[in-house]
Amino acid sequence: MPTLTGRMGEDMRLRGFAPKTQPAYRGAVAGLAQHFTRSPDTLDTLTEAELRAFFLELVTTRQVSRSTLIVYRSGIRFLYEVTLQRTWPVLISCDQRSAMCCRSCCRPTKSARCWRPCRMRGPAWRSS
């Protein structure tokens, strides 16, 4: 019987994940295991509260970049939703922020700030 991380690798290969994505996702799972000083193959016993605490630690203590947080979230979410076939709200909500718009002419974005300049020109662009 394959180990949990072995099954995760098989699932990624079956879905055609890019060669650089696979080690990044495995690294995220290894980071989670290291944080709780567990073997990666015992992560199926983590609680949702422990996962939430891990993501809060990444953001507050380690102050990882948004892109690193997305890789961690995606890798761990893949492990739980695909390999373990579990769905936990903390894995969905840890990257989503309230819908906010920087200008009235922009469509609402998921981030707190609009990272792209507005494409509209003229009076509508200056309305806010």
KEVEXKE-352339 format. One record per residue: residue number from 1; x, y, z of N, C-alpha, C in turn. Coordinates in nm, 4 decimals. Example, Ala and Ser with C-alpha at 12.3 -4.5 7.8 and 13.67 -1.06 7.14 Angstrom:
% residues 2
[rec 1, [1.3190, -0.5690, 0.7800], [1.2300, -0.4500, 0.7800], [1.3200, -0.3300, 0.7800]],
[rec 2, [1.2850, -0.2250, 0.7080], [1.3670, -0.1060, 0.7140], [1.2900, 0.0030, 0.7870]],
This chain:
% residues 128
[rec 1, [0.0835, -0.1174, 0.0000], [0.0000, 0.0000, 0.0000], [0.0890, 0.1251, 0.0000]],
[rec 2, [0.0633, 0.2192, -0.0922], [0.1479, 0.3387, -0.0991], [0.1238, 0.4323, 0.0198]],
[rec 3, [0.2256, 0.5075, 0.0519], [0.2138, 0.6041, 0.1604], [0.1254, 0.7208, 0.1158]],
[rec 4, [0.0897, 0.8053, 0.2110], [0.0044, 0.9206, 0.1810], [0.0717, 1.0144, 0.0806]],
[rec 5, [0.1988, 1.0430, 0.1025], [0.2694, 1.1313, 0.0093], [0.2903, 1.0634, -0.1258]],
[rec 6, [0.3053, 0.9325, -0.1246], [0.3158, 0.8583, -0.2509], [0.1860, 0.8650, -0.3309]],
[rec 7, [0.0746, 0.8509, -0.2618], [-0.0562, 0.8636, -0.3283], [-0.0773, 1.0045, -0.3815]],
[rec 8, [-0.0321, 1.1036, -0.3057], [-0.0443, 1.2422, -0.3514], [0.0365, 1.2617, -0.4802]],
[rec 9, [0.1569, 1.2074, -0.4845], [0.2387, 1.2155, -0.6056], [0.1718, 1.1475, -0.7237]],
[rec 10, [0.1118, 1.0324, -0.6994], [0.0394, 0.9624, -0.8064], [-0.0789, 1.0455, -0.8552]],
[rec 11, [-0.1531, 1.1061, -0.7613], [-0.2672, 1.1904, -0.7988], [-0.2234, 1.3095, -0.8832]],
[rec 12, [-0.1105, 1.3692, -0.8484], [-0.0616, 1.4831, -0.9261], [-0.0191, 1.4399, -1.0661]],
[rec 13, [0.0477, 1.3258, -1.0754], [0.0884, 1.2751, -1.2077], [-0.0326, 1.2390, -1.2921]],
[rec 14, [-0.1342, 1.1785, -1.2313], [-0.2558, 1.1433, -1.3050], [-0.3275, 1.2670, -1.3584]],
[rec 15, [-0.3167, 1.3763, -1.2875], [-0.3823, 1.4999, -1.3309], [-0.2929, 1.5860, -1.4199]],
[rec 16, [-0.1723, 1.5396, -1.4480], [-0.0833, 1.6092, -1.5394], [-0.0242, 1.7373, -1.4839]],
[rec 17, [0.0038, 1.7405, -1.3551], [0.0639, 1.8597, -1.2960], [0.2029, 1.8816, -1.3552]],
[rec 18, [0.2423, 2.0065, -1.3660], [0.3735, 2.0426, -1.4200], [0.4843, 1.9878, -1.3300]],
[rec 19, [0.5987, 1.9562, -1.3881], [0.7085, 1.9001, -1.3083], [0.7534, 1.9897, -1.1922]],
[rec 20, [0.7444, 2.1213, -1.2065], [0.7859, 2.2103, -1.0968], [0.6764, 2.2272, -0.9914]],
[rec 21, [0.5525, 2.2017, -1.0285], [0.4427, 2.2136, -0.9324], [0.4471, 2.0995, -0.8322]],
[rec 22, [0.4793, 1.9815, -0.8774], [0.4777, 1.8642, -0.7896], [0.5719, 1.8786, -0.6699]],
[rec 23, [0.6998, 1.9146, -0.6902], [0.7845, 1.9315, -0.5711], [0.7422, 2.0500, -0.4837]],
[rec 24, [0.6833, 2.1532, -0.5434], [0.6367, 2.2673, -0.4639], [0.5234, 2.2235, -0.3717]],
[rec 25, [0.4290, 2.1449, -0.4233], [0.3183, 2.0959, -0.3416], [0.3682, 1.9982, -0.2358]],
[rec 26, [0.4620, 1.9117, -0.2733], [0.5179, 1.8191, -0.1747], [0.5925, 1.8957, -0.0657]],
[rec 27, [0.6595, 2.0047, -0.1036], [0.7294, 2.0885, -0.0053], [0.6337, 2.1543, 0.0919]],
[rec 28, [0.5174, 2.1943, 0.0422], [0.4163, 2.2539, 0.1298], [0.3671, 2.1509, 0.2311]],
[rec 29, [0.3445, 2.0307, 0.1850], [0.2988, 1.9238, 0.2750], [0.4090, 1.8889, 0.3741]],
[rec 30, [0.5340, 1.8865, 0.3277], [0.6460, 1.8595, 0.4182], [0.6593, 1.9713, 0.5216]],
[rec 31, [0.6369, 2.0967, 0.4809], [0.6409, 2.2086, 0.5750], [0.5331, 2.1979, 0.6814]],
[rec 32, [0.4155, 2.1532, 0.6402], [0.3070, 2.1315, 0.7359], [0.3447, 2.0214, 0.8348]],
[rec 33, [0.4001, 1.9138, 0.7839], [0.4411, 1.8028, 0.8706], [0.5515, 1.8465, 0.9669]],
[rec 34, [0.6462, 1.9251, 0.9165], [0.7565, 1.9721, 1.0001], [0.7052, 2.0657, 1.1096]],
[rec 35, [0.6088, 2.1485, 1.0767], [0.5522, 2.2413, 1.1752], [0.4926, 2.1668, 1.2948]],
[rec 36, [0.4282, 2.0545, 1.2669], [0.3654, 1.9760, 1.3735], [0.4530, 1.8599, 1.4190]],
[rec 37, [0.5774, 1.8564, 1.3742], [0.6734, 1.7495, 1.4048], [0.6101, 1.6115, 1.3905]],
[rec 38, [0.5516, 1.5906, 1.2740], [0.4888, 1.4629, 1.2407], [0.5472, 1.4125, 1.1096]],
[rec 39, [0.5269, 1.2876, 1.0850], [0.5590, 1.2316, 0.9547], [0.4534, 1.2801, 0.8557]],
[rec 40, [0.4921, 1.3112, 0.7310], [0.3920, 1.3535, 0.6330], [0.2799, 1.2512, 0.6135]],
[rec 41, [0.3079, 1.1267, 0.6412], [0.2068, 1.0231, 0.6224], [0.1026, 1.0194, 0.7347]],
[rec 42, [0.1210, 1.0997, 0.8385], [0.0229, 1.1038, 0.9476], [-0.0587, 1.2336, 0.9464]],
[rec 43, [-0.0517, 1.3099, 0.8399], [-0.1232, 1.4375, 0.8330], [-0.2739, 1.4208, 0.8199]],
[rec 44, [-0.3192, 1.3010, 0.7898], [-0.4631, 1.2796, 0.7771], [-0.5345, 1.2906, 0.9114]],
[rec 45, [-0.4584, 1.2972, 1.0208], [-0.5198, 1.3092, 1.1533], [-0.5254, 1.4536, 1.2040]],
[rec 46, [-0.4766, 1.5498, 1.1248], [-0.4819, 1.6897, 1.1665], [-0.6263, 1.7383, 1.1724]],
[rec 47, [-0.6507, 1.8297, 1.2637], [-0.7833, 1.8891, 1.2731], [-0.7867, 2.0192, 1.1931]],
[rec 48, [-0.9071, 2.0674, 1.1687], [-0.9213, 2.1927, 1.0966], [-0.8620, 2.3087, 1.1770]],
[rec 49, [-0.8742, 2.3033, 1.3085], [-0.8169, 2.4076, 1.3939], [-0.6645, 2.4101, 1.3821]],
[rec 50, [-0.6020, 2.2936, 1.3733], [-0.4569, 2.2877, 1.3568], [-0.4147, 2.3455, 1.2217]],
[rec 51, [-0.4916, 2.3161, 1.1180], [-0.4613, 2.3737, 0.9863], [-0.4734, 2.5251, 0.9898]],
[rec 52, [-0.5773, 2.5732, 1.0523], [-0.5972, 2.7182, 1.0625], [-0.4809, 2.7826, 1.1374]],
[rec 53, [-0.4385, 2.7218, 1.2464], [-0.3256, 2.7742, 1.3235], [-0.1980, 2.7761, 1.2399]],
[rec 54, [-0.1792, 2.6745, 1.1568], [-0.0614, 2.6693, 1.0702], [-0.0621, 2.7858, 0.9721]],
[rec 55, [-0.1755, 2.8112, 0.9076], [-0.1826, 2.9209, 0.8111], [-0.1676, 3.0562, 0.8797]],
[rec 56, [-0.2227, 3.0706, 0.9995], [-0.2042, 3.1951, 1.0742], [-0.0577, 3.2156, 1.1097]],
[rec 57, [0.0112, 3.1094, 1.1429], [0.1537, 3.1187, 1.1741], [0.2331, 3.1585, 1.0498]],
[rec 58, [0.1970, 3.1045, 0.9338], [0.2652, 3.1425, 0.8103], [0.2515, 3.2922, 0.7840]],
[rec 59, [0.1313, 3.3439, 0.8043], [0.1032, 3.4835, 0.7732], [0.1594, 3.5777, 0.8793]],
[rec 60, [0.1390, 3.5469, 1.0060], [0.1761, 3.6410, 1.1115], [0.3209, 3.6281, 1.1560]],
[rec 61, [0.3664, 3.5090, 1.1865], [0.5013, 3.4907, 1.2403], [0.6063, 3.4883, 1.1302]],
[rec 62, [0.5860, 3.4021, 1.0324], [0.6849, 3.3884, 0.9253], [0.6707, 3.4958, 0.8187]],
[rec 63, [0.5559, 3.5596, 0.8110], [0.5278, 3.6672, 0.7157], [0.5672, 3.6285, 0.5731]],
[rec 64, [0.5172, 3.5108, 0.5303], [0.5475, 3.4648, 0.3948], [0.4758, 3.5534, 0.2934]],
[rec 65, [0.5275, 3.5544, 0.1729], [0.4652, 3.6338, 0.0674], [0.3328, 3.5706, 0.0270]],
[rec 66, [0.2532, 3.6485, -0.0425], [0.1229, 3.5988, -0.0864], [0.1392, 3.4792, -0.1795]],
[rec 67, [0.2403, 3.4836, -0.2664], [0.2599, 3.3724, -0.3598], [0.3003, 3.2446, -0.2861]],
[rec 68, [0.3820, 3.2578, -0.1811], [0.4195, 3.1403, -0.1018], [0.2979, 3.0847, -0.0295]],
[rec 69, [0.2148, 3.1729, 0.0233], [0.0928, 3.1285, 0.0909], [0.0016, 3.0538, -0.0059]],
[rec 70, [-0.0073, 3.1011, -0.1287], [-0.0915, 3.0353, -0.2288], [-0.0381, 2.8965, -0.2607]],
[rec 71, [0.0943, 2.8816, -0.2706], [0.1527, 2.7493, -0.2974], [0.1235, 2.6547, -0.1814]],
[rec 72, [0.1415, 2.7027, -0.0590], [0.1115, 2.6191, 0.0585], [-0.0361, 2.5793, 0.0596]],
[rec 73, [-0.1224, 2.6785, 0.0403], [-0.2657, 2.6502, 0.0423], [-0.3037, 2.5515, -0.0668]],
[rec 74, [-0.2518, 2.5711, -0.1857], [-0.2870, 2.4839, -0.2980], [-0.2362, 2.3419, -0.2767]],
[rec 75, [-0.1130, 2.3283, -0.2297], [-0.0575, 2.1950, -0.2063], [-0.1307, 2.1191, -0.0971]],
[rec 76, [-0.1581, 2.1880, 0.0130], [-0.2279, 2.1236, 0.1248], [-0.3735, 2.0975, 0.0878]],
[rec 77, [-0.4318, 2.1900, 0.0161], [-0.5704, 2.1694, -0.0292], [-0.5786, 2.0495, -0.1232]],
[rec 78, [-0.4806, 2.0353, -0.2119], [-0.4785, 1.9193, -0.3013], [-0.4696, 1.7902, -0.2206]],
[rec 79, [-0.3810, 1.7894, -0.1214], [-0.3665, 1.6699, -0.0376], [-0.4996, 1.6323, 0.0271]],
[rec 80, [-0.5661, 1.7306, 0.0873], [-0.6888, 1.6998, 0.1599], [-0.8076, 1.6740, 0.0679]],
[rec 81, [-0.8243, 1.7556, -0.0358], [-0.9438, 1.7403, -0.1184], [-0.9334, 1.6290, -0.2205]],
[rec 82, [-0.8167, 1.6052, -0.2769], [-0.8032, 1.5034, -0.3802], [-0.7573, 1.3709, -0.3200]],
[rec 83, [-0.6438, 1.3742, -0.2505], [-0.5875, 1.2496, -0.1990], [-0.6695, 1.1933, -0.0830]],
[rec 84, [-0.7085, 1.2797, 0.0123], [-0.7844, 1.2325, 0.1278], [-0.9354, 1.2462, 0.1098]],
[rec 85, [-0.9783, 1.3145, 0.0060], [-1.1195, 1.3356, -0.0263], [-1.1958, 1.3980, 0.0899]],
[rec 86, [-1.1389, 1.5084, 0.1429], [-1.2025, 1.5870, 0.2486], [-1.2135, 1.7312, 0.2007]],
[rec 87, [-1.3148, 1.8005, 0.2450], [-1.3291, 1.9421, 0.2148], [-1.3416, 2.0174, 0.3458]],
[rec 88, [-1.2501, 2.1123, 0.3666], [-1.2524, 2.1920, 0.4874], [-1.2576, 2.3386, 0.4510]],
[rec 89, [-1.3485, 2.4140, 0.5116], [-1.3630, 2.5559, 0.4785], [-1.2353, 2.6383, 0.4977]],
[rec 90, [-1.1519, 2.6017, 0.5936], [-1.0304, 2.6796, 0.6188], [-0.9383, 2.6786, 0.4968]],
[rec 91, [-0.9404, 2.5721, 0.4193], [-0.8554, 2.5664, 0.3010], [-0.9085, 2.6537, 0.1889]],
[rec 92, [-1.0356, 2.6818, 0.1910], [-1.0945, 2.7669, 0.0890], [-1.0810, 2.9133, 0.1293]],
[rec 93, [-1.1038, 2.9439, 0.2557], [-1.1127, 3.0828, 0.2989], [-0.9797, 3.1472, 0.3339]],
[rec 94, [-0.8709, 3.0725, 0.3480], [-0.7473, 3.1346, 0.3947], [-0.6861, 3.2270, 0.2910]],
[rec 95, [-0.7275, 3.2181, 0.1650], [-0.6716, 3.3066, 0.0631], [-0.7724, 3.4093, 0.0146]],
[rec 96, [-0.8972, 3.3968, 0.0502], [-0.9983, 3.4884, 0.0002], [-1.0153, 3.6042, 0.0955]],
[rec 97, [-1.0245, 3.7214, 0.0385], [-1.0509, 3.8408, 0.1167], [-1.1817, 3.8988, 0.0687]],
[rec 98, [-1.2349, 3.9897, 0.1432], [-1.3635, 4.0468, 0.1049], [-1.3521, 4.1177, -0.0288]],
[rec 99, [-1.4589, 4.1129, -0.1046], [-1.4605, 4.1785, -0.2353], [-1.4512, 4.3286, -0.2142]],
[rec 100, [-1.3566, 4.3883, -0.2826], [-1.3337, 4.5301, -0.2666], [-1.2895, 4.5857, -0.4008]],
[rec 101, [-1.3187, 4.7089, -0.4253], [-1.2827, 4.7696, -0.5521], [-1.2052, 4.8976, -0.5245]],
[rec 102, [-1.0998, 4.9192, -0.6012], [-1.0204, 5.0391, -0.5786], [-1.0836, 5.1608, -0.6447]],
[rec 103, [-1.1584, 5.1402, -0.7523], [-1.2268, 5.2497, -0.8211], [-1.3648, 5.2009, -0.8613]],
[rec 104, [-1.4564, 5.2920, -0.8757], [-1.5924, 5.2521, -0.9101], [-1.6017, 5.1924, -1.0493]],
[rec 105, [-1.5035, 5.2193, -1.1351], [-1.5104, 5.1680, -1.2712], [-1.4528, 5.0272, -1.2826]],
[rec 106, [-1.3828, 4.9790, -1.1796], [-1.3226, 4.8454, -1.1838], [-1.4243, 4.7405, -1.1413]],
[rec 107, [-1.4019, 4.6207, -1.1845], [-1.4818, 4.5109, -1.1321], [-1.4282, 4.4770, -0.9940]],
[rec 108, [-1.5127, 4.4267, -0.9042], [-1.4637, 4.3903, -0.7714], [-1.3550, 4.2846, -0.7808]],
[rec 109, [-1.2543, 4.2981, -0.6962], [-1.1451, 4.2017, -0.6933], [-1.1499, 4.1254, -0.5620]],
[rec 110, [-1.0779, 4.0149, -0.5552], [-1.0737, 3.9363, -0.4319], [-0.9727, 3.9922, -0.3334]],
[rec 111, [-0.8788, 4.0707, -0.3803], [-0.7764, 4.1218, -0.2899], [-0.8180, 4.2552, -0.2312]],
[rec 112, [-0.7499, 4.2940, -0.1265], [-0.7833, 4.4190, -0.0605], [-0.7430, 4.5394, -0.1446]],
[rec 113, [-0.6506, 4.5218, -0.2365], [-0.6087, 4.6294, -0.3242], [-0.6150, 4.5808, -0.4671]],
[rec 114, [-0.6335, 4.6717, -0.5549], [-0.6322, 4.6388, -0.6973], [-0.4869, 4.6473, -0.7424]],
[rec 115, [-0.4292, 4.5375, -0.7846], [-0.2872, 4.5342, -0.8206], [-0.2637, 4.5805, -0.9638]],
[rec 116, [-0.3672, 4.5838, -1.0445], [-0.3523, 4.6274, -1.1836], [-0.4098, 4.7673, -1.1969]],
[rec 117, [-0.3481, 4.8493, -1.2809], [-0.4081, 4.9806, -1.3023], [-0.5390, 4.9662, -1.3781]],
[rec 118, [-0.6281, 5.0590, -1.3554], [-0.7580, 5.0565, -1.4217], [-0.7380, 5.0730, -1.5715]],
[rec 119, [-0.8111, 4.9975, -1.6516], [-0.7971, 5.0031, -1.7967], [-0.8850, 5.1103, -1.8595]],
[rec 120, [-0.9818, 5.1586, -1.7827], [-1.0708, 5.2598, -1.8388], [-1.0038, 5.3963, -1.8340]],
[rec 121, [-1.0353, 5.4802, -1.9298], [-0.9804, 5.6156, -1.9353], [-1.0950, 5.7153, -1.9317]],
[rec 122, [-1.0649, 5.8378, -1.9059], [-1.1667, 5.9413, -1.9121], [-1.2298, 5.9673, -1.7772]],
[rec 123, [-1.3434, 6.0398, -1.7770], [-1.4082, 6.0826, -1.6526], [-1.4465, 5.9672, -1.5602]],
[rec 124, [-1.4870, 5.8530, -1.6152], [-1.5269, 5.7407, -1.5293], [-1.4092, 5.6923, -1.4460]],
[rec 125, [-1.2886, 5.6999, -1.5006], [-1.1698, 5.6546, -1.4300], [-1.1416, 5.7445, -1.3097]],
[rec 126, [-1.1735, 5.8719, -1.3208], [-1.1435, 5.9676, -1.2148], [-1.2594, 5.9875, -1.1189]],
[rec 127, [-1.3646, 5.9126, -1.1365], [-1.4872, 5.9392, -1.0594], [-1.4755, 5.9069, -0.9116]],
[rec 128, [-1.3792, 5.8284, -0.8688], [-1.3771, 5.7908, -0.7272], [-1.2752, 5.8658, -0.6477]],
